[in-house]
Amino acid sequence: MNITLIVTLCHTLAVASPTSTCRQEVIAQSDTIGLLGCGVAAQPIVAEWKAQTIYRDPEWKVASIKCAIGNVAPKGAI
C-alpha cells in the first residue's frame, strides 16, 4: 500500500489578504510505511523538508499535515 505525506502551508500575510496564499505539497511517498508509521514520522519529516525549501521563511506556516492512501497529486495553490 502506497502512503503519501501531504502538507498544507500558508503564508502569514494571507490572514490580512482577502485571497488565500496557501499551498499544498506532497512531501514523500512510500510503500514501506503504513498510515500509523506516516503519522508518527510526519512532523520531523515535514520540519526537515521545510528547512530545505523555499518555504523555510518563517512567514510560511504549516497549516496541516495529512497521510493519504495511494498516489496523491499536490493541488499547488489552494
Protein Blocks (a to p, Z undefined) as FASTA:
>chain_A
ZZddddddddfklmmpmbdcdddddfbdcfkbcfklmmmmmmmmmmmmmmmmmklpmkbc
cfbdcddedjdddebjZZ
